[in-house]
Amino acid sequence: MKKIVVLKNDAIGDTIHSLPCIKEILNLHHDKKIFFLLSKRNKDIYSFLKNNNTERLVFNYNLNLFEKIKIIFFFIKNSIDEVYILAPKNIYYYLPIFFRKTKFYGICVNSADNKFRPSLFLRKYLHRKQINDRRGYINRQSIKRLQVNLINEQKINLEKLDIKIGKNDFNFVDKYILFHFKKSIFDKLNWDFNRVVDFMNLLSTKYHLVLTTDIEGNDYVDDFLKIFNVYNFNDKSYLNKDKNITYLHNFSGLAIFDLIGNSCLTIGMHGLFTNVSSYLDIPTIDLFYIESREPEDIKSALDAAREFSPFNKKYFKIVPTEDYQKLKLKIKTFLKYAK
C-alpha cells in the first residue's frame, strides 16, 4: 500500500482552514495509508479524520531536536510516496533534498519584507507549490484556497469536511449566545471588570449568554464564579443563581465544537472560536483587534483577514477600539442575526 504523509502540527484554529484540503487528500488517497502528523494542540481533531487507512503521529507545535530526528528516521524507515506540507516548519522543506523519490507538495510564503519561506533554492525541490504572496494586496487568495489548489487547481467550490455536532453535556439552556472572553486583549482596550460585565449584560438581553474564557484562566475567573451561574465541566455540576449568564468552568477539548455548533451566535476575539463558528455556519461576530495604527500592524491585520477568510456569510468583523459606546452600537446591529 502506498503511503501519504500530511504535516500539520499546528493550532486548532489554523487547522480549521486546512480541513477542505484534508478532505481532498482523504478522497484522493482513500486507497492509501495516510499518516497525519499533528501537534499536541490539534491532536484531538484527528477524531474527525480517523478512518481505516489513517494513523496519527503526535509531536510538539514547535519541534525539538529529538522530534526532528525522529521525523527523519520515520522517512528513512517508511517508503513515503507523497507529502503535503500544510504547516510551514522550516525542517519540512529540507526533506525533499534527501528523499528525492517522494513527491512533496507545500505552501510557500513571500513576506512583505522580501523574505522567502522556504528559500527560492529549497522551493526547487517541491513537486508542486502554492505561494502565499504577502507583498501585495491584489488577487490574494485565502489559505484554504491555496491549500486546496495544492491538490486540485481545477476545484472551483471548496468542500468542507463533515463534522458531526452532538448535544452539549449540559441541559440548563437550549438557545444561547456564546461569548469567549480573552482578557489580555480586553486589557489592551482598557476595559475594567465593570465594563466587561456591562458588555455581557448587553449580549444577554435576548438570549441566555454562555461564557468561556482562557484555558489557563485569568484574574476574573473568581469573579465569574461568584457572580454568574456556573457549569463545571469536571463534575458536570450546575450552580443556578437565576442569572441570564452562565460561566463554563474547566472547559476544554473538542467539546468546543458541540458548544459552538449548538449556539445561536458566537462572539469573540479573532481566533479559534470565530474560526470554528464560521466553519460550522454559525452567525459570528469577530472582534478583530489590531495592535496599533502603525502601517506594519495594519498590513499584518489585513494579511490575516485575507488569509483566514470566513466560511460563511453571516460573519461580521468588528475592529474594537477604546470607544466603547461605538462598539456597543455595532454589536446591537449584529445581534439580530442570532438564529
C-alpha positions in Angstrom: 0.0 0.0 0.0 1.3 3.4 -0.9 1.9 5.9 1.9 1.0 9.5 2.3 2.0 12.0 5.0 0.2 15.2 6.0 2.3 17.5 8.0 0.0 19.7 10.2 1.4 20.1 13.7 -0.4 23.3 14.2 -3.0 25.1 16.3 -6.7 24.0 16.1 -7.8 27.4 14.7 -5.3 27.2 11.8 -6.2 23.6 11.3 -9.9 24.5 10.7 -8.8 26.3 7.5 -6.9 23.2 6.3 -10.0 20.9 6.6 -11.2 21.4 2.9 -7.7 20.5 1.8 -7.6 17.5 4.1 -11.0 16.4 2.7 -9.5 16.4 -0.8 -6.5 14.4 0.4 -8.8 11.8 2.1 -10.9 11.5 -1.1 -7.9 11.3 -3.4 -5.9 8.8 -1.4 -8.7 6.7 0.1 -6.9 3.5 -1.0 -3.6 4.5 0.5 -2.1 4.7 4.0 -2.3 8.3 5.3 -0.2 9.5 8.3 -1.4 12.7 10.0 1.5 14.4 11.8 -0.3 16.6 14.3 0.6 18.7 17.4 -0.4 18.3 21.0 -2.6 21.3 20.4 -4.6 19.9 17.5 -4.3 16.1 18.0 -7.9 15.7 19.1 -9.1 16.9 15.7 -8.0 13.5 14.4 -11.3 12.1 15.6 -12.8 13.9 12.5 -10.1 12.5 10.2 -9.9 8.9 11.5 -10.5 6.1 9.1 -9.4 2.6 8.4 -6.5 3.8 6.3 -5.3 6.7 8.6 -2.9 6.9 11.5 -2.0 9.8 13.9 1.5 10.8 14.9 1.7 13.5 17.7 4.6 16.0 18.1 5.0 19.4 19.7 3.8 22.5 18.0 7.5 23.7 17.9 9.6 20.6 17.1 12.5 19.9 19.4 15.7 18.4 18.1 14.7 14.9 19.2 11.4 15.1 17.3 13.2 16.4 14.1 15.5 13.4 14.2 12.5 11.1 14.8 10.7 12.5 11.7 13.8 12.0 9.6 14.1 8.4 10.8 10.4 7.9 10.1 11.0 8.9 6.4 14.0 6.6 6.3 12.1 3.6 7.7 9.0 4.2 5.5 8.8 4.5 1.8 6.7 7.6 1.5 5.1 8.4 -1.8 3.6 11.9 -1.2 3.9 14.5 1.5 1.7 17.6 2.0 3.3 20.4 3.9 0.4 22.3 5.5 2.3 23.6 8.5 5.3 25.6 7.2 8.0 24.4 9.6 11.5 25.0 8.2 12.7 21.5 8.6 10.0 20.1 6.3 11.4 22.0 3.3 14.8 20.3 3.7 13.3 16.8 3.5 12.8 16.9 -0.3 16.6 17.3 -0.8 17.2 13.9 0.9 14.1 12.0 -0.1 14.1 12.5 -3.9 11.7 9.7 -4.7 9.0 11.3 -2.6 6.7 14.0 -4.1 6.5 17.0 -1.7 3.6 19.5 -2.0 4.0 22.7 0.0 2.7 26.2 0.8 5.4 28.9 0.4 5.3 32.4 1.8 6.7 35.6 0.3 6.8 38.1 3.1 6.3 41.9 2.7 10.0 42.4 3.6 11.0 40.2 0.7 11.9 37.2 2.8 11.1 33.9 1.4 10.0 30.7 3.3 11.3 28.4 2.2 14.2 29.9 0.2 14.0 30.0 -3.6 16.6 27.3 -3.6 14.6 24.9 -1.5 11.4 25.5 -3.5 13.0 23.9 -6.5 12.7 20.5 -4.7 9.0 20.7 -4.2 6.9 18.7 -6.7 4.2 21.3 -6.5 3.8 24.5 -4.6 1.4 27.3 -4.0 2.7 30.7 -2.9 1.1 32.9 -0.3 2.4 36.3 -1.5 2.1 38.9 1.2 3.9 41.5 -0.8 0.8 42.9 -2.4 -2.9 43.4 -1.9 -4.4 42.4 -5.3 -5.6 38.8 -6.2 -4.7 37.4 -2.8 -6.1 34.0 -2.1 -7.1 32.5 1.2 -5.1 29.8 2.9 -7.9 27.3 2.4 -8.0 28.1 -1.3 -4.2 27.8 -1.7 -4.1 24.5 0.1 -6.9 23.0 -2.0 -5.1 24.2 -5.1 -2.1 22.1 -4.0 -4.3 19.1 -4.5 -6.6 20.2 -7.3 -6.3 23.6 -9.1 -9.4 22.8 -11.1 -11.5 22.6 -7.9 -13.9 25.6 -8.1 -16.1 25.1 -5.0 -14.4 24.3 -1.7 -16.0 21.3 0.1 -15.9 21.2 3.9 -15.0 18.1 5.8 -18.2 16.9 7.6 -18.1 17.5 11.4 -21.0 15.9 13.2 -22.2 18.1 16.1 -23.7 16.4 19.1 -25.6 17.6 22.1 -23.9 19.6 24.8 -23.1 18.0 28.2 -25.3 20.5 29.9 -29.1 21.0 29.6 -29.7 24.2 31.6 -30.5 26.2 28.4 -31.5 25.5 24.8 -30.9 28.7 23.0 -27.8 30.8 23.8 -25.2 33.2 22.6 -21.6 32.1 23.2 -19.0 34.6 24.2 -15.4 33.8 24.5 -13.6 36.3 26.7 -9.9 36.8 26.1 -8.7 39.1 29.0 -5.3 40.0 27.5 -6.9 41.7 24.5 -9.7 43.5 26.5 -7.0 44.8 28.9 -5.4 46.5 25.9 -8.7 48.2 25.2 -8.6 49.5 28.8 -11.7 47.6 29.9 -12.2 47.1 33.6 -14.3 44.4 35.1 -17.4 46.6 35.3 -17.2 47.3 31.6 -16.8 43.6 30.9 -19.9 42.8 32.9 -21.9 45.6 31.2 -20.9 44.2 27.8 -22.0 40.7 28.8 -25.3 42.1 30.0 -25.8 43.6 26.6 -25.1 40.3 24.9 -27.6 38.5 27.2 -30.6 40.8 26.5 -32.3 38.5 24.0 -30.8 35.1 24.7 -29.0 33.3 27.6 -25.3 34.1 27.4 -22.8 31.2 27.8 -19.3 32.5 28.8 -15.9 30.9 28.3 -12.5 32.3 28.9 -8.8 31.5 28.6 -8.0 27.8 29.3 -5.1 29.0 31.6 -7.5 31.2 33.5 -7.2 34.9 34.4 -7.8 37.4 37.2 -11.6 37.5 36.5 -12.4 33.8 36.9 -13.0 34.1 40.7 -15.4 36.9 40.0 -17.2 35.0 37.3 -17.7 32.1 39.7 -19.2 34.4 42.3 -21.5 36.5 40.1 -22.8 34.2 37.4 -24.4 30.7 37.1 -21.7 28.1 36.9 -21.4 24.9 35.0 -18.4 22.8 35.9 -17.2 20.5 33.2 -15.1 18.4 35.6 -18.0 17.1 37.7 -21.0 18.2 35.5 -22.5 20.3 38.3 -24.6 23.3 37.7 -25.0 26.2 40.2 -28.1 28.2 39.3 -28.1 31.8 40.6 -31.1 32.9 38.4 -28.8 34.9 36.1 -29.1 35.1 32.3 -25.3 34.4 32.1 -23.6 31.1 32.7 -19.9 30.7 33.1 -18.4 27.4 31.8 -15.7 26.4 34.3 -12.9 24.0 33.4 -13.9 23.9 29.8 -11.6 22.5 27.2 -11.2 19.9 24.4 -13.3 19.0 21.4 -16.5 20.0 23.4 -15.9 23.3 21.8 -17.4 22.0 18.5 -20.6 21.0 20.2 -20.7 24.2 22.2 -20.3 26.4 19.2 -22.4 24.3 16.9 -25.4 24.5 19.2 -25.2 28.3 19.8 -27.4 30.9 18.2 -24.4 33.2 17.6 -20.7 33.2 18.7 -18.7 36.2 19.5 -15.1 36.5 20.4 -11.7 37.8 19.5 -10.4 36.6 16.2 -9.1 33.1 16.6 -10.1 29.5 17.4 -13.7 30.3 18.4 -14.5 32.5 15.4 -12.8 30.1 13.0 -14.8 27.1 14.3 -18.0 29.1 14.4 -17.6 30.2 10.8 -16.8 26.7 9.7 -20.0 25.4 11.3 -22.0 28.1 9.7 -23.0 29.8 12.9 -23.6 33.6 12.9 -20.3 35.0 14.1 -19.1 38.4 15.4 -15.3 38.5 15.1 -13.7 41.2 17.3 -10.7 41.7 15.1 -8.2 43.5 17.3 -5.4 45.5 15.6 -2.4 46.2 17.8 -1.8 49.8 16.6 -2.5 52.1 13.7 1.1 51.7 12.5 1.3 50.6 8.8 3.0 47.3 9.7 0.3 46.4 12.2 -2.4 47.3 9.7 -0.7 45.3 7.0 -0.4 42.3 9.3 -4.1 42.5 10.2 -5.1 42.8 6.5 -3.0 39.8 5.7 -4.7 37.8 8.4 -8.1 38.9 7.3 -7.5 37.8 3.7 -5.6 34.6 4.5 -8.2 33.4 7.1 -11.3 34.5 5.3 -14.6 33.2 6.7 -16.5 30.1 5.5 -20.0 31.6 6.0 -21.8 34.8 5.0 -23.1 35.7 8.4 -19.7 36.6 9.6 -19.3 40.2 11.0 -15.8 41.6 11.6 -15.6 44.5 14.0 -12.3 46.2 14.8 -12.7 47.2 18.5 -11.3 50.5 19.8 -11.4 52.2 23.1 -14.6 53.9 22.0 -16.9 51.6 24.0 -20.2 53.2 23.1 -19.5 52.9 19.4 -18.7 49.2 19.8 -21.9 48.6 21.7 -23.9 50.2 18.8 -22.2 47.9 16.3 -22.8 44.8 18.4 -26.5 45.7 18.8 -26.8 45.8 15.0 -25.4 42.3 14.5 -27.1 40.6 17.5 -30.3 40.4 15.4 -28.6 37.7 13.3 -28.7 35.3 16.2 -30.6 32.3 14.8 
